[in-house]
Amino acid sequence: MLGGSRVIQHWELPDDNNPAKAALKGGKVQVLTLSPMLSPDDGIDKFAGLALEHNSDIRITLQEFWLPYDRLDCFNEKSFGDQARSLRNWEDPPIAPGDAQNEKYDTSHFNVPSASQIDKLHAPYFQKMDAYVEEENRKFGKRVIFVVPVGQAVNALRRKVIEAKAPGIEKQSDLFIDRLGHPGPAICALSAYCHFAVIYQRNPIGLTLPAWLAKEGTKERYPQELNLLLQQLAWDAVTHHPLSGVNGESTGVNGKK
């Protein structure tokens, strides 16, 4: 793990500190998961090429994110140009001056946009990711890279929160732990279910509520109803994404479709 990194940063690690390359060269890796921050970069192509040299049947999964700070132009991302400004047609609430804690941890700005605004803001990023994956797969002559649509699942969860249909979660801001948008427990579980669905090509509905999602110390955290919603949202996002490699016919852990 390299926090907030591009895939090329992992590729460029020295060989003696690069277990990913060593594992791929062993030829026994079936699935390689990558999560670039944010837009796809040359490291993906390089890892894919190395992986295919040693296992022609390998699958590479690529995680899409939700946008940090709800911004297209975060982390000096300039490729979206005017879209970054025109699509973010709302203002963040002010932060009390000199309050360093709130400058980092106040998540109230996530409560401002509507579900429609969130979807429109993220659309160019999702399109860019999909276009990259489609081009890479054309180059390789087959489907090698698959999208894990975590970002779209998160947006669907935010819509449920706005509609007051997410048990145990009152506001969008409750989903995040800081202003950047690092995930709270619900999004962590949602992301895990998306990855489970793509990697194992199985429906996550029926998996038990993770202990860390159920309780925080001795305090009850989230209900089982939320866990089921997260599984449903993950499965819906995965099965409706044309580049996930999964369709709705796959069975769940309890034999359900």
C-alpha positions as a printed NumPy array, in Angstrom:
array([[  0.   ,   0.   ,   0.   ],
       [  1.078,   3.52 ,  -0.892],
       [ -1.511,   5.98 ,   0.353],
       [ -3.193,   8.155,  -2.29 ],
       [ -0.941,   6.774,  -4.996],
       [ -0.973,   6.269,  -8.727],
       [ -0.331,   2.746,  -9.994],
       [  2.888,   3.87 , -11.671],
       [  4.327,   4.592,  -8.216],
       [  3.903,   0.908,  -7.343],
       [  5.391,  -0.16 , -10.648],
       [  8.468,   1.992, -10.078],
       [  9.281,   0.517,  -6.668],
       [ 12.666,  -1.285,  -6.695],
       [ 12.419,  -5.008,  -7.409],
       [ 13.572,  -5.905,  -3.898],
       [ 10.637,  -3.899,  -2.512],
       [  8.049,  -4.917,  -5.104],
       [  6.198,  -8.073,  -4.018],
       [  3.494,  -7.464,  -6.625],
       [  5.92 ,  -7.868,  -9.52 ],
       [  7.501, -10.91 ,  -7.898],
       [  4.113, -12.561,  -7.425],
       [  3.079, -11.892, -11.014],
       [  6.322, -13.336, -12.35 ],
       [  5.557, -16.521, -10.419],
       [  2.608, -17.074, -12.764],
       [  0.193, -18.235, -10.072],
       [ -1.728, -14.986,  -9.515],
       [ -5.317, -15.287, -10.738],
       [ -6.536, -11.788,  -9.865],
       [ -4.625,  -8.534,  -9.444],
       [ -6.532,  -5.62 ,  -7.891],
       [ -5.476,  -2.03 ,  -8.609],
       [ -6.907,   1.205,  -7.221],
       [ -5.353,   4.295,  -8.833],
       [ -5.936,   7.665,  -7.265],
       [ -7.798,   8.915,  -9.267],
       [ -7.554,   8.738, -13.034],
       [ -5.962,   5.69 , -14.685],
       [ -2.242,   5.939, -15.404],
       [  0.544,   4.116, -17.268],
       [  1.254,   1.801, -14.346],
       [ -1.94 ,  -0.14 , -15.066],
       [ -0.815,  -0.989, -18.583],
       [  2.625,  -2.015, -17.353],
       [  1.274,  -4.315, -14.647],
       [ -1.232,  -5.797, -17.093],
       [  1.497,  -6.508, -19.633],
       [  3.706,  -8.208, -17.044],
       [  0.786, -10.197, -15.663],
       [ -0.219, -11.512, -19.082],
       [  3.343, -12.626, -19.824],
       [  3.16 , -15.079, -16.94 ],
       [ -0.554, -15.996, -16.865],
       [ -2.66 , -15.489, -19.97 ],
       [ -5.859, -16.049, -17.966],
       [ -5.243, -13.444, -15.267],
       [ -7.969, -10.936, -14.445],
       [ -7.05 ,  -7.408, -13.363],
       [ -9.663,  -5.44 , -11.443],
       [ -9.583,  -1.661, -11.416],
       [-11.386,   0.198,  -8.643],
       [-13.162,   3.428,  -9.455],
       [-13.501,   5.878,  -6.563],
       [-15.871,   8.565,  -5.391],
       [-14.399,  12.035,  -5.894],
       [-12.352,  13.415,  -2.976],
       [-13.878,  16.636,  -1.624],
       [-16.655,  16.119,  -4.235],
       [-14.305,  17.712,  -6.765],
       [-13.259,  16.669, -10.274],
       [-10.122,  18.799, -10.02 ],
       [ -8.75 ,  17.354,  -6.779],
       [ -5.059,  16.438,  -6.484],
       [ -4.143,  18.844,  -9.317],
       [ -6.284,  16.877, -11.783],
       [ -6.494,  19.224, -14.77 ],
       [ -7.786,  16.97 , -17.536],
       [-11.459,  17.699, -16.854],
       [-11.027,  21.424, -17.555],
       [-14.182,  23.536, -17.43 ],
       [-16.3  ,  20.56 , -16.394],
       [-14.698,  20.642, -12.956],
       [-16.08 ,  24.141, -12.412],
       [-19.363,  23.984, -14.299],
       [-20.578,  20.693, -12.807],
       [-19.841,  21.68 ,  -9.23 ],
       [-22.597,  24.266,  -9.116],
       [-22.875,  24.555,  -5.33 ],
       [-20.846,  26.113,  -2.516],
       [-19.426,  24.424,   0.55 ],
       [-20.603,  25.689,   3.943],
       [-18.072,  27.971,   5.677],
       [-15.645,  26.632,   8.275],
       [-15.004,  28.601,  11.447],
       [-11.688,  30.455,  10.945],
       [ -8.722,  29.07 ,  12.848],
       [-10.446,  25.797,  13.643],
       [ -7.776,  23.342,  12.479],
       [ -9.799,  20.301,  13.552],
       [-12.817,  21.309,  11.484],
       [-10.601,  22.184,   8.527],
       [ -9.636,  18.53 ,   8.409],
       [-12.555,  16.628,   9.895],
       [-15.71 ,  18.667,   9.198],
       [-17.619,  16.61 ,   6.622],
       [-20.696,  18.857,   6.391],
       [-19.887,  19.874,   2.798],
       [-20.92 ,  16.379,   1.672],
       [-24.494,  17.221,   2.732],
       [-24.896,  20.051,   0.22 ],
       [-25.259,  18.414,  -3.234],
       [-28.388,  16.601,  -4.344],
       [-28.235,  13.058,  -5.721],
       [-28.589,  14.431,  -9.234],
       [-25.712,  16.866,  -8.733],
       [-23.51 ,  14.078,  -7.374],
       [-24.246,  11.851, -10.379],
       [-23.573,  14.603, -12.907],
       [-20.317,  15.599, -11.187],
       [-18.965,  12.035, -11.204],
       [-20.067,  11.138, -14.73 ],
       [-16.956,  12.465, -16.561],
       [-14.661,  10.559, -14.196],
       [-16.552,   7.285, -14.65 ],
       [-16.566,   7.788, -18.427],
       [-12.818,   8.399, -18.443],
       [-12.173,   5.206, -16.473],
       [-14.423,   3.134, -18.746],
       [-12.855,   4.534, -21.917],
       [ -9.399,   3.64 , -20.624],
       [-10.411,   0.07 , -19.763],
       [-12.111,  -0.458, -23.115],
       [ -9.024,   0.777, -24.983],
       [ -6.681,  -1.407, -22.929],
       [ -8.812,  -4.482, -23.531],
       [ -8.887,  -3.75 , -27.262],
       [ -5.126,  -3.525, -27.227],
       [ -4.78 ,  -6.872, -25.446],
       [ -7.338,  -8.462, -27.773],
       [ -9.529,  -9.727, -24.934],
       [-11.052,  -8.704, -21.632],
       [ -8.208,  -8.487, -19.165],
       [ -9.132,  -5.441, -17.054],
       [-12.457,  -5.25 , -15.22 ],
       [-14.015,  -2.3  , -13.396],
       [-15.043,  -2.492,  -9.744],
       [-17.713,   0.261,  -9.638],
       [-17.235,   1.342,  -6.039],
       [-17.756,   5.015,  -6.89 ],
       [-21.143,   4.342,  -8.444],
       [-22.169,   2.212,  -5.476],
       [-21.167,   5.011,  -3.081],
       [-23.233,   7.503,  -5.066],
       [-26.198,   5.124,  -4.91 ],
       [-25.756,   4.891,  -1.128],
       [-25.669,   8.682,  -0.859],
       [-28.955,   8.808,  -2.776],
       [-30.481,   6.369,  -0.274],
       [-29.273,   8.56 ,   2.599],
       [-30.824,  11.646,   1.   ],
       [-34.098,   9.723,   0.616],
       [-33.889,   8.598,   4.281],
       [-33.728,   4.959,   3.157],
       [-30.358,   3.997,   4.691],
       [-31.013,   2.506,   8.164],
       [-28.716,   3.976,  10.804],
       [-27.336,   6.79 ,   8.635],
       [-28.933,  10.225,   8.906],
       [-26.743,  12.436,   6.703],
       [-24.312,  12.028,   3.818],
       [-21.607,  13.464,   6.046],
       [-21.97 ,  10.425,   8.33 ],
       [-20.46 ,   8.273,   5.571],
       [-17.058,   9.978,   5.666],
       [-14.442,  10.556,   8.362],
       [-12.768,  13.724,   7.06 ],
       [-13.197,  16.542,   4.541],
       [-11.241,  14.692,   1.85 ],
       [-13.749,  11.848,   1.925],
       [-11.925,   8.933,   3.491],
       [-14.565,   6.245,   4.046],
       [-16.393,   5.443,   7.228],
       [-17.446,   1.868,   8.096],
       [-20.466,   1.752,   5.773],
       [-18.478,   2.705,   2.667],
       [-15.665,   0.333,   3.66 ],
       [-18.171,  -2.523,   3.76 ],
       [-19.826,  -1.391,   0.516],
       [-16.454,  -1.3  ,  -1.231],
       [-15.591,  -4.766,   0.062],
       [-18.872,  -6.161,  -1.272],
       [-18.207,  -4.637,  -4.698],
       [-14.759,  -6.247,  -4.8  ],
       [-16.174,  -9.567,  -3.582],
       [-18.75 ,  -9.532,  -6.386],
       [-16.215,  -8.776,  -9.131],
       [-13.396, -11.019,  -7.908],
       [-15.519, -14.08 ,  -7.097],
       [-18.323, -13.255,  -9.558],
       [-20.834, -13.983,  -6.812],
       [-23.68 , -12.085,  -5.215],
       [-22.634, -10.774,  -1.764],
       [-26.212, -10.877,  -0.441],
       [-26.229, -13.242,   2.493],
       [-22.783, -12.461,   3.848],
       [-22.939, -11.846,   7.59 ],
       [-22.699,  -8.375,   9.084],
       [-18.977,  -7.723,   9.717],
       [-18.183,  -7.399,  13.422],
       [-16.483,  -4.035,  12.911],
       [-19.611,  -2.733,  11.159],
       [-21.96 ,  -4.089,  13.823],
       [-20.255,  -2.686,  16.908],
       [-17.801,  -0.077,  18.08 ],
       [-16.546,  -1.389,  21.389],
       [-19.708,  -2.298,  23.288],
       [-21.904,   0.169,  21.367],
       [-24.201,  -0.986,  18.586],
       [-23.163,   0.699,  15.358],
       [-25.307,  -0.217,  12.354],
       [-28.299,  -2.542,  11.937],
       [-28.434,  -5.692,   9.844],
       [-30.858,  -3.87 ,   7.523],
       [-28.057,  -1.517,   6.48 ],
       [-25.748,  -4.455,   5.775],
       [-28.353,  -5.941,   3.433],
       [-28.766,  -2.575,   1.69 ],
       [-25.009,  -2.301,   1.161],
       [-24.933,  -5.781,  -0.356],
       [-27.851,  -4.948,  -2.642],
       [-26.274,  -1.672,  -3.77 ],
       [-22.954,  -3.383,  -4.463],
       [-24.586,  -6.156,  -6.483],
       [-26.714,  -3.686,  -8.428],
       [-23.694,  -1.506,  -9.284],
       [-21.593,  -4.493, -10.34 ],
       [-24.228,  -6.263, -12.43 ],
       [-25.226,  -3.061, -14.235],
       [-21.671,  -2.087, -15.125],
       [-20.771,  -3.437, -18.576],
       [-17.075,  -3.718, -17.71 ],
       [-17.339,  -5.612, -14.412],
       [-17.454,  -9.042, -16.044],
       [-20.427,  -9.993, -13.866],
       [-24.077, -10.416, -14.808],
       [-27.184, -10.876, -12.729],
       [-27.22 , -14.634, -13.22 ],
       [-24.436, -15.258, -10.688],
       [-25.629, -16.842,  -7.446],
       [-25.192, -15.494,  -3.947],
       [-23.681, -17.037,  -0.849],
       [-27.086, -18.498,   0.025],
       [-27.786, -19.659,  -3.501],
       [-29.85 , -16.555,  -4.324],
       [-29.515, -14.585,  -7.547]])
